[in-house]
Amino acid sequence: MNQTKYIFVTGGVTSSLGKGIIAASLAKLLQARGYRTTIQKFDPYLNVDPGTLNPYEHGECYVTDDGAETDLDLGHYERFLNVPTSQANNVTTGRIYLSVIEKERRGEFLGKTVQVVPHITNEIKERMQLLGNSGDYDIIITEIGGTVGDIESLPYIESVRQLVWDLGEHNAIVIHLTLVPYLAAAGELKTKPTQHSVKTLMESGIKADILVCRTEHEISDEIRNKLALFCNVKREAVIQSIDAATIYEVPNLMLEEGLDVVALKKLDLPKKAAPDLKNWNTFLRRLKFPKHTVNIGLIGKYVEMQDCYKSILEAFIHAGAANETKVNVISIHSEFIDPENIKEKLSGLDAILVAPGFGERGIEGKIEAIRYARENKVPFFGICLGMQMAIIEYSRNILGYADANSTEMNEKTTHPVVNLMEDQKTVTDKGGTMRLGAWKCDITPDSLAFKIYGKTQISERHRHRYEYNSEYVDQLQKAGLISSGVNPDTGLVEIVELADHPFFIGVQYHPEYKSTVANPHPIFVSFVAAAVKGKKNKN
């Protein structure tokens, strides 16, 4: 293919309809037909990136290999396509305006009055075409965050209008995802919200080429015909997206609806071979028909909102399918764990994961949970802060350092077993300044980590400011807390584990970011296998 084709995905009526899942599902189908496809997300908020957002506000912050702090939808893109994303795949209004203002300060606009049109829209259009201009992709799918009609989204909608016009017929199309609600009192689906949403889009100069209708009930032929007529789209381009038991069923549902075929027709591209979804459907079958069931406790402090741990939850789905096991994730708020109630809260679990996070709130509960897992030989897995809490727990209860802590929580501790990284001590800005992205790790042979990975060097993604204090590594190693993974460039410990335990491992990095349907992360796979084995031994 000589020219990259573009698909823009917009949303209407309400947020949280699943634009990211529809975009990822379509990309999966196009990829399975042999097209080189990627997805990018344009977010309308003014933060430069999601790194400074509270998880309660926006869910987890996803991190790419190149160190970009991005929207959690990029996690869906990678999990579906098994292709790494990058800084170019996620752009926010804050980044757009920052770039334009910096150009104005440098005098690049030659004294012109800087305006939303054309300066902001030109910057957006340039970012929208970055991946396409690389020559690495045949089709670029661009998800526009927010809802059509929002004041924040207007520059993006205008940029899409211009780009569709610039690229010409058959080179760019718009898919509009909208809600068709069911009114129980009337006993029927209502199309009026969709009609209004499409009208709003048309008022901005954009005609939807394909309408994807989110619904809880089957859409009849009569309703499809009505939507086609009133929304000015072809009958074949009215696509039903009904609620599914799992997001991983959506590509098959979109295949049945012919979304990929309609999109290719609109882009004047050949259908090529039928999508090869053999491995995908093998995963789905193992997911739907498990042979085992385990209960794994997720100990965290943002458990009220599941999106805060989205990648961890999805990694458990991948690892569960790999083990033909249904993983029931039991979310437990660490703030409400104490020595008096810990047995009651954790005794029914087959394994315990202590989640990442920031700040002092709830850390004593995490430490208690780790002590319980260590003393009762319950499979344990700590991620980032979870690993740091394991170091603190071991220092307090095995070495006898009663006030051992992280300087993040207590700057006056006499035993700072977790300390601020040296290169972080001069940092004042909060955004994009942590240790981010892919870093190498050398693994000790004959360790649990080596058994899991099967190799002596790995690369994993990081997002942290604090580290295992090297002054305490030898003491803890002699006491039994083994440092089995070290970064070759910095000497920082990346992995700790216990030898006299069925499964006890803590990692400084975030393995959940790299788990995909095609490649479930080996630590999660091994952790679930240990939970299954532990449950069998108990029974």
LOMIKOL-230031 format. One record per residue (C-alpha): residue number from 1; residue in one letter; x, y, z. Coordinates in Angstrom, 2 decimals, decimal comma. Example, Ala and Ser with C-alpha at 12.3 -4.5 7.8 and 13.67 -1.06 7.14 Angstrom:
// LOMIKOL-230031
   num   residuo        xx        yy        zz
     1         a     12,30     -4,50      7,80
     2         s     13,67     -1,06      7,14
//
This chain:
// LOMIKOL-230031
   num   residuo        xx        yy        zz
     1         m      0,00      0,00      0,00
     2         n      1,29      3,44     -0,94
     3         q     -1,08      5,64      1,06
     4         t     -1,94      5,12      4,69
     5         k     -5,68      5,06      5,34
     6         y     -7,31      6,65      8,40
     7         i    -10,30      5,64     10,51
     8         f    -11,61      8,09     13,13
     9         v    -13,77      6,83     16,00
    10         t    -16,02      9,35     17,78
    11         g    -18,57      8,84     20,55
    12         g    -21,99     10,28     21,23
    13         v    -24,85     10,44     23,76
    14         t    -22,74      9,39     26,76
    15         s    -19,19      8,56     27,77
    16         s    -17,86      5,09     28,65
    17         l    -19,55      3,39     25,68
    18         g    -16,36      1,54     24,82
    19         k    -14,79      3,43     21,91
    20         g    -11,44      1,91     22,85
    21         i    -12,79     -1,65     22,71
    22         i    -14,52     -1,06     19,36
    23         a    -11,35      0,54     17,97
    24         a     -9,22     -2,34     19,28
    25         s    -11,66     -4,96     17,95
    26         l    -11,73     -3,42     14,48
    27         a     -7,94     -3,15     14,53
    28         k     -7,71     -6,82     15,51
    29         l     -9,91     -7,86     12,57
    30         l     -7,96     -5,71     10,11
    31         q     -4,68     -7,06     11,50
    32         a     -6,04    -10,62     11,17
    33         r     -6,77     -9,89      7,49
    34         g     -3,15     -8,94      6,93
    35         y     -3,19     -5,14      7,30
    36         r     -0,53     -3,39      9,38
    37         t     -2,75     -1,55     11,85
    38         t     -2,26      0,62     14,92
    39         i     -4,50      2,78     17,12
    40         q     -3,97      6,20     18,67
    41         k     -5,96      8,09     21,30
    42         f     -6,54     11,85     21,43
    43         d     -7,74     12,98     24,85
    44         p     -9,48     16,35     25,32
    45         y     -8,30     17,18     28,85
    46         l     -5,66     19,84     29,55
    47         n     -3,25     17,64     31,50
    48         v     -0,08     17,15     29,44
    49         d     -0,36     13,42     30,15
    50         p     -2,34     11,18     32,54
    51         g      0,68     10,77     34,84
    52         t     -0,47     13,43     37,31
    53         l     -4,12     12,32     37,38
    54         n     -5,58     10,66     40,47
    55         p     -6,51      7,04     39,63
    56         y    -10,02      7,74     40,95
    57         e    -10,33     10,45     38,27
    58         h     -9,09      8,56     35,23
    59         g     -8,28      4,96     36,13
    60         e     -4,76      3,60     35,85
    61         c     -1,92      5,35     34,06
    62         y     -0,56      3,02     31,37
    63         v      3,16      3,16     30,52
    64         t      4,78      2,33     27,17
    65         d      8,28      1,02     26,41
    66         d      9,49      4,51     25,51
    67         g      8,34      5,89     28,88
    68         a      5,12      7,62     27,88
    69         e      2,49      7,92     30,61
    70         t     -0,72      7,33     28,68
    71         d     -4,44      6,68     28,81
    72         l     -5,49      3,18     29,89
    73         d     -7,07      2,56     26,46
    74         l     -3,56      2,06     25,09
    75         g     -3,45     -1,03     27,28
    76         h     -6,46     -2,39     25,39
    77         y     -4,73     -1,65     22,09
    78         e     -1,64     -3,62     23,10
    79         r     -3,60     -6,48     24,67
    80         f     -5,65     -6,96     21,50
    81         l     -2,96     -6,37     18,85
    82         n      0,13     -7,63     20,70
    83         v      2,01     -4,66     19,18
    84         p      3,78     -2,09     21,43
    85         t      2,48      1,48     21,46
    86         s      4,53      4,62     22,03
    87         q      4,43      8,32     22,92
    88         a      2,91      9,00     19,49
    89         n     -0,14      6,83     20,25
    90         n     -1,56      9,12     22,94
    91         v     -1,93     12,90     22,69
    92         t     -3,75     15,27     25,05
    93         t     -5,03     18,82     24,59
    94         g     -2,45     19,89     27,17
    95         r      0,37     18,53     25,00
    96         i     -1,09     20,20     21,89
    97         y     -1,41     23,63     23,51
    98         l      1,99     23,34     25,21
    99         s      3,63     22,62     21,85
   100         v      1,87     25,52     20,10
   101         i      2,68     27,97     22,91
   102         e      6,35     26,90     22,89
   103         k      6,46     27,50     19,12
   104         e      4,91     30,94     19,61
   105         r      7,54     31,78     22,26
   106         r     10,29     30,76     19,82
   107         g      8,80     33,06     17,18
   108         e      7,96     30,27     14,74
   109         f      4,67     31,86     13,69
   110         l      6,41     35,02     12,43
   111         g      4,23     37,46     14,34
   112         k      0,91     35,91     13,29
   113         t     -2,01     35,95     15,71
   114         v     -2,06     32,41     17,16
   115         q     -5,56     30,90     17,02
   116         v     -7,38     27,61     17,50
   117         v     -7,88     27,52     13,73
   118         p     -5,44     27,08     12,06
   119         h     -2,62     26,74     14,63
   120         i     -4,14     24,31     17,15
   121         t     -5,92     22,30     14,45
   122         n     -2,74     22,12     12,36
   123         e     -0,84     20,79     15,36
   124         i     -3,55     18,16     15,95
   125         k     -3,55     17,13     12,27
   126         e      0,23     16,83     12,30
   127         r      0,09     14,57     15,38
   128         m     -2,73     12,52     13,82
   129         q     -0,53     11,73     10,82
   130         l      2,77     11,04     12,64
   131         l      2,31      7,27     12,74
   132         g      0,89      7,21      9,21
   133         n      3,88      9,10      7,84
   134         s      6,28      6,56      9,38
   135         g      5,51      4,06      6,63
   136         d      5,05      1,30      9,21
   137         y      1,27      1,03      8,94
   138         d     -1,45      0,55      6,33
   139         i     -4,31      1,73      8,51
   140         i     -4,33      4,16     11,46
   141         i     -7,36      4,10     13,77
   142         t     -7,74      7,28     15,81
   143         e    -10,01      7,32     18,84
   144         i    -11,27     10,80     19,79
   145         g    -11,85     10,97     23,56
   146         g    -14,93     12,51     25,12
   147         t    -18,39     12,90     23,60
   148         v    -19,43     14,81     20,49
   149         g    -20,82     18,17     21,60
   150         d    -18,36     18,60     24,47
   151         i    -16,64     21,99     24,29
   152         e    -13,26     20,31     24,97
   153         s    -13,57     18,06     21,90
   154         l    -14,38     20,80     19,37
   155         p    -10,77     21,36     18,13
   156         y    -10,40     17,60     17,53
   157         i    -13,70     17,32     15,67
   158         e    -12,71     20,31     13,49
   159         s     -9,31     18,69     12,84
   160         v    -11,00     15,45     11,79
   161         r    -13,27     17,40      9,43
   162         q    -10,27     19,10      7,83
   163         l     -8,24     15,91      7,60
   164         v    -11,06     13,93      5,96
   165         w    -11,28     16,75      3,40
   166         d     -7,49     16,95      2,98
   167         l     -6,98     13,22      2,47
   168         g     -9,80     12,84     -0,03
   169         e    -12,39     10,19     -0,79
   170         h    -11,69      6,59      0,34
   171         n     -8,65      7,65      2,41
   172         a    -10,40      8,55      5,68
   173         i    -13,69      7,51      7,26
   174         v    -15,54      8,28     10,49
   175         i    -17,12      5,67     12,76
   176         h    -19,56      7,12     15,28
   177         l    -20,25      5,04     18,39
   178         t    -23,54      5,89     20,03
   179         l    -26,06      4,59     22,56
   180         v    -29,46      3,13     21,69
   181         p    -31,11      3,00     25,13
   182         y    -33,88      0,61     26,17
   183         l    -36,82      2,14     28,01
   184         a    -38,30     -0,55     30,25
   185         a    -41,55      1,38     30,77
   186         a    -42,16      1,55     27,02
   187         g    -40,61     -1,84     26,36
   188         e    -38,64     -0,57     23,37
   189         l    -35,32      0,75     22,12
   190         k    -35,14      4,47     21,40
   191         t    -33,22      5,96     18,45
   192         k    -33,74      9,66     19,20
   193         p    -30,50     10,12     21,25
   194         t    -28,52      8,64     18,35
   195         q    -30,27     10,89     15,84
   196         h    -29,40     13,96     17,92
   197         s    -25,79     12,82     18,33
   198         v    -25,38     12,33     14,56
   199         k    -27,02     15,72     13,98
   200         t    -24,50     17,33     16,36
   201         l    -21,67     15,66     14,44
   202         m    -23,08     16,89     11,12
   203         e    -23,34     20,44     12,48
   204         s    -19,56     20,25     12,85
   205         g    -19,25     19,32      9,19
   206         i    -18,66     15,58      9,66
   207         k    -20,82     12,85      8,19
   208         a    -20,57      9,48      9,93
   209         d    -19,69      6,70      7,48
   210         i    -20,45      3,91      9,94
   211         l    -22,76      3,91     12,96
   212         v    -21,93      1,50     15,80
   213         c    -24,88      1,22     18,18
   214         r    -24,24      0,17     21,79
   215         t    -27,26     -1,65     23,12
   216         e    -28,46     -4,06     25,79
   217         h    -31,04     -5,63     23,43
   218         e    -31,00     -6,86     19,85
   219         i    -31,63     -4,11     17,31
   220         s    -34,39     -5,09     14,86
   221         d    -34,23     -4,63     11,09
   222         e    -36,88     -1,95     11,44
   223         i    -34,70      0,07     13,83
   224         r    -31,62     -0,44     11,63
   225         n    -33,53      0,89      8,62
   226         k    -34,77      3,85     10,65
   227         l    -31,26      4,70     11,87
   228         a    -29,87      4,40      8,35
   229         l    -32,55      6,74      6,96
   230         f    -32,48      9,34      9,73
   231         c    -28,70      9,31     10,26
   232         n    -27,77      9,34      6,56
   233         v    -25,72      6,13      6,55
   234         k    -25,98      2,97      4,45
   235         r    -28,09      0,17      5,91
   236         e    -25,06     -2,17      5,96
   237         a    -23,14      0,48      7,93
   238         v    -25,51      0,34     10,93
   239         i    -23,58     -1,99     13,25
   240         q    -24,97     -3,47     16,46
   241         s    -22,64     -3,65     19,48
   242         i    -24,56     -5,60     22,10
   243         d    -23,33     -6,17     25,66
   244         a    -20,83     -9,05     25,84
   245         a    -19,76    -11,29     28,73
   246         t    -16,14    -10,27     28,14
   247         i    -14,47     -7,56     26,04
   248         y    -12,55    -10,32     24,26
   249         e    -15,75    -11,49     22,56
   250         v    -16,20     -8,13     20,83
   251         p    -13,93     -8,84     17,81
   252         n    -16,05    -11,89     16,98
   253         l    -19,26     -9,87     17,42
   254         m    -17,91     -7,16     15,11
   255         l    -16,88     -9,84     12,61
   256         e    -20,46    -11,19     12,60
   257         e    -21,77     -7,65     12,04
   258         g    -19,32     -7,09      9,19
   259         l    -17,69     -3,97     10,65
   260         d    -14,30     -4,76      9,08
   261         v    -15,83     -5,52      5,67
   262         v    -17,81     -2,25      5,62
   263         a    -14,74     -0,26      6,74
   264         l    -12,55     -1,80      4,02
   265         k    -15,22     -1,12      1,40
   266         k    -15,42      2,54      2,48
   267         l    -11,62      2,78      2,28
   268         d    -11,59      1,07     -1,14
   269         l     -9,35     -1,73      0,15
   270         p     -9,54     -5,45     -0,70
   271         k    -10,91     -7,80      1,95
   272         k     -7,92    -10,14      1,48
   273         a     -8,24    -13,44      3,35
   274         a    -10,83    -14,08      6,06
   275         p     -9,53    -13,02      9,49
   276         d     -7,34    -15,65     11,15
   277         l     -8,69    -15,72     14,71
   278         k     -7,71    -19,32     15,54
   279         n     -5,39    -18,44     18,45
   280         w     -7,79    -15,74     19,66
   281         n    -10,67    -18,22     19,79
   282         t     -8,52    -20,82     21,53
   283         f     -7,91    -18,22     24,25
   284         l    -11,65    -17,46     24,42
   285         r    -12,55    -21,14     24,73
   286         r    -10,09    -21,64     27,60
   287         l    -11,45    -18,48     29,23
   288         k    -15,08    -19,62     28,99
   289         f    -14,57    -23,26     30,00
   290         p    -12,02    -23,35     32,85
   291         k    -11,04    -26,56     34,65
   292         h    -10,07    -24,87     37,93
   293         t    -11,13    -21,92     40,08
   294         v     -8,97    -19,86     42,45
   295         n     -9,60    -16,85     44,69
   296         i     -6,80    -14,28     44,55
   297         g     -6,82    -11,27     46,85
   298         l     -5,88     -7,94     45,29
   299         i     -4,71     -5,78     48,19
   300         g     -4,81     -2,13     47,19
   301         k     -6,05      1,30     48,15
   302         y     -7,98      2,24     45,01
   303         v    -10,16     -0,88     44,92
   304         e    -13,43      1,09     44,80
   305         m    -12,70      1,79     41,11
   306         q    -11,68     -1,27     39,11
   307         d    -10,11      0,78     36,30
   308         c     -7,36      1,77     38,76
   309         y     -5,96     -1,76     38,38
   310         k     -7,16     -2,43     34,83
   311         s     -3,96     -3,97     33,48
   312         i     -3,61     -6,24     36,53
   313         l     -7,18     -7,50     36,17
   314         e     -6,68     -8,15     32,44
   315         a     -3,35     -9,91     33,11
   316         f     -5,23    -12,27     35,46
   317         i     -7,69    -13,03     32,65
   318         h     -4,81    -13,88     30,28
   319         a     -2,98    -15,96     32,91
   320         g     -6,20    -17,66     33,98
   321         a     -6,91    -18,78     30,42
   322         a     -3,33    -20,01     30,04
   323         n     -3,89    -22,18     33,14
   324         e     -7,47    -23,09     32,17
   325         t     -8,44    -21,47     35,46
   326         k    -11,13    -19,01     36,44
   327         v     -9,48    -16,35     38,59
   328         n    -11,84    -14,70     41,05
   329         v    -10,12    -11,45     42,01
   330         i    -11,19    -10,45     45,52
   331         s    -10,53     -6,74     45,97
   332         i     -9,57     -5,86     49,56
   333         h     -8,93     -2,31     50,71
   334         s     -5,57     -2,20     52,49
   335         e     -6,68      0,72     54,66
   336         f     -9,08     -1,60     56,50
   337         i     -6,65     -4,46     57,20
   338         d     -5,16     -4,73     60,69
   339         p     -3,65     -7,50     62,87
   340         e     -7,04     -8,18     64,51
   341         n     -9,06     -8,81     61,32
   342         i     -6,41    -10,06     58,91
   343         k     -7,18    -13,75     59,31
   344         e    -10,85    -13,12     58,73
   345         k    -10,16    -11,07     55,60
   346         l     -7,47    -13,25     53,99
   347         s     -8,00    -16,81     55,17
   348         g    -10,18    -17,84     52,22
   349         l     -7,65    -16,75     49,59
   350         d     -5,52    -19,06     47,43
   351         a     -2,98    -16,30     46,68
   352         i     -2,31    -12,64     47,49
   353         l     -1,22     -9,80     45,20
   354         v     -0,20     -6,50     46,78
   355         a     -0,80     -3,77     44,21
   356         p      1,21     -0,69     43,25
   357         g      0,34      2,81     44,46
   358         f      1,64      6,04     45,96
   359         g      1,48      7,67     49,36
   360         e      1,16      6,62     53,00
   361         r     -2,53      5,74     53,11
   362         g     -3,14      2,00     53,52
   363         i      0,49      0,85     53,61
   364         e      0,31     -0,75     57,06
   365         g     -2,50     -2,98     55,80
   366         k     -0,33     -4,00     52,85
   367         i      2,53     -4,85     55,20
   368         e      0,21     -6,96     57,36
   369         a     -1,07     -8,80     54,26
   370         i      2,49     -9,61     53,20
   371         r      3,35    -10,88     56,66
   372         y      0,28    -13,12     56,55
   373         a      1,26    -14,49     53,11
   374         r      4,86    -15,10     54,21
   375         e      4,06    -16,80     57,51
   376         n      1,17    -18,89     56,18
   377         k      2,95    -19,93     52,96
   378         v      0,27    -18,35     50,76
   379         p      1,53    -17,58     47,20
   380         f      2,50    -13,89     47,15
   381         f      3,18    -11,42     44,35
   382         g      4,11     -7,76     45,00
   383         i      4,23     -5,13     42,26
   384         c      6,25     -1,90     42,60
   385         l      5,02     -0,52     45,98
   386         g      4,06     -4,14     46,73
   387         m      7,71     -5,17     46,46
   388         q      8,80     -2,21     48,59
   389         m      6,28     -3,19     51,29
   390         a      7,70     -6,74     51,22
   391         i     11,17     -5,30     51,91
   392         i      9,78     -3,23     54,80
   393         e      7,85     -6,20     56,23
   394         y     10,95     -8,42     56,17
   395         s     13,11     -5,70     57,71
   396         r     10,65     -5,16     60,56
   397         n      9,73     -8,75     61,37
   398         i     12,89    -10,71     60,49
   399         l     15,72     -8,21     61,03
   400         g     13,88     -6,57     63,93
   401         y     14,06     -3,00     62,57
   402         a     10,78     -1,88     64,10
   403         d     10,61      1,50     62,36
   404         a     11,89      0,29     58,96
   405         n     10,07      2,23     56,27
   406         s     10,22      4,07     52,99
   407         t     11,21      7,73     53,07
   408         e      8,12      8,31     50,95
   409         m      6,08      7,48     54,06
   410         n      8,43      8,52     56,87
   411         e     11,45     10,73     56,20
   412         k     12,61     10,35     59,82
   413         t     12,85      6,54     59,87
   414         t     16,17      5,26     61,24
   415         h     16,06      2,37     58,74
   416         p     15,16      3,77     55,29
   417         v     15,16      0,40     53,53
   418         v     13,32      2,06     50,64
   419         n     14,66      5,44     49,60
   420         l     14,23      8,14     46,97
   421         m     16,31      7,38     43,87
   422         e     19,41      9,63     43,57
   423         d     18,34     11,11     40,23
   424         q     14,93     12,00     41,73
   425         k     16,27     14,14     44,59
   426         t     16,57     17,28     42,46
   427         v     13,21     16,82     40,69
   428         t     10,56     19,45     41,39
   429         d      8,04     18,90     38,56
   430         k      5,71     15,94     39,10
   431         g      4,66     15,16     35,51
   432         g      6,71     12,69     33,46
   433         t      9,68     12,76     35,85
   434         m      9,63      9,29     37,43
   435         r     11,76      6,38     36,30
   436         l      9,64      5,43     33,29
   437         g      9,59      2,94     30,43
   438         a     11,52     -0,22     29,60
   439         w     14,65     -1,07     31,58
   440         k     16,82     -4,19     31,48
   441         c     17,08     -6,63     34,36
   442         d     19,71     -9,36     34,84
   443         i     18,25    -12,47     36,51
   444         t     20,17    -14,81     38,80
   445         p     20,25    -18,41     37,49
   446         d     18,55    -21,06     39,67
   447         s     16,18    -18,47     41,12
   448         l     12,37    -18,42     41,06
   449         a     12,59    -15,47     38,65
   450         f     14,76    -17,53     36,29
   451         k     12,33    -20,45     36,52
   452         i      9,50    -18,07     35,58
   453         y     11,22    -16,27     32,69
   454         g     13,55    -19,02     31,47
   455         k     16,30    -16,49     30,66
   456         t     18,91    -14,35     32,38
   457         q     18,01    -10,95     30,94
   458         i     14,59     -9,35     30,54
   459         s     13,14     -5,92     29,82
   460         e     10,20     -4,57     31,80
   461         r      8,37     -1,25     32,17
   462         h      8,79      0,98     35,22
   463         r      6,96      3,82     36,92
   464         h      8,42      4,79     40,32
   465         r     10,52      7,31     42,25
   466         y     11,67      5,18     45,19
   467         e     14,07      2,22     45,24
   468         y     15,31     -0,62     47,39
   469         n     18,09      1,06     49,43
   470         s     21,35     -0,63     48,39
   471         e     22,78     -0,14     51,90
   472         y     20,39     -2,83     53,21
   473         v     20,55     -5,34     50,34
   474         d     23,34     -7,51     51,83
   475         q     21,74     -7,63     55,30
   476         l     18,39     -8,71     53,93
   477         q     19,98    -11,17     51,50
   478         k     21,81    -12,89     54,38
   479         a     18,52    -13,00     56,29
   480         g     16,81    -14,81     53,38
   481         l     15,30    -12,09     51,18
   482         i     17,03    -12,89     47,90
   483         s     17,77    -10,20     45,30
   484         s     17,31    -12,25     42,13
   485         g     17,03     -9,44     39,57
   486         v     19,27     -6,37     39,19
   487         n     19,41     -3,60     36,59
   488         p     22,85     -3,90     34,90
   489         d     23,23     -0,13     34,38
   490         t     22,14      1,27     37,76
   491         g     22,69     -1,69     40,08
   492         l     19,16     -1,24     41,43
   493         v     17,42     -4,37     42,65
   494         e     14,42     -5,22     40,47
   495         i     13,28     -8,56     41,94
   496         v     13,20    -10,02     45,45
   497         e     12,06    -13,52     46,44
   498         l     12,09    -16,10     49,23
   499         a     13,53    -19,59     48,78
   500         d     11,65    -21,32     51,63
   501         h      8,19    -20,43     50,32
   502         p      5,86    -21,99     47,70
   503         f      5,78    -18,73     45,71
   504         f      6,97    -15,38     47,03
   505         i      8,15    -12,71     44,61
   506         g      8,21     -8,92     44,47
   507         v      9,12     -6,85     41,42
   508         q      9,96     -3,15     41,16
   509         y      8,54     -2,92     37,63
   510         h      4,99     -3,29     36,28
   511         p      4,70     -6,66     34,49
   512         e      0,96     -6,20     33,97
   513         y      1,65     -3,62     31,24
   514         k      3,17     -6,25     28,96
   515         s      0,56     -8,99     29,33
   516         t     -1,46     -9,62     26,15
   517         v     -3,88    -12,25     24,84
   518         a     -1,15    -13,67     22,61
   519         n      1,55    -13,46     25,31
   520         p      0,24    -13,71     28,88
   521         h      2,88    -12,41     31,27
   522         p      4,98    -15,28     32,68
   523         i      4,88    -14,02     36,29
   524         f      1,08    -13,88     36,26
   525         v      0,93    -17,31     34,61
   526         s      3,26    -18,78     37,24
   527         f      1,44    -16,99     40,07
   528         v     -1,95    -18,40     39,02
   529         a     -0,38    -21,86     38,62
   530         a      0,98    -21,57     42,17
   531         a     -2,48    -20,61     43,45
   532         v     -4,00    -23,67     41,72
   533         k     -1,30    -25,94     43,16
   534         g     -1,69    -24,45     46,65
   535         k     -5,45    -24,96     46,57
   536         k     -5,04    -28,60     45,52
   537         n     -2,56    -29,20     48,34
   538         k     -4,98    -27,67     50,88
   539         n     -7,77    -29,93     49,67
//
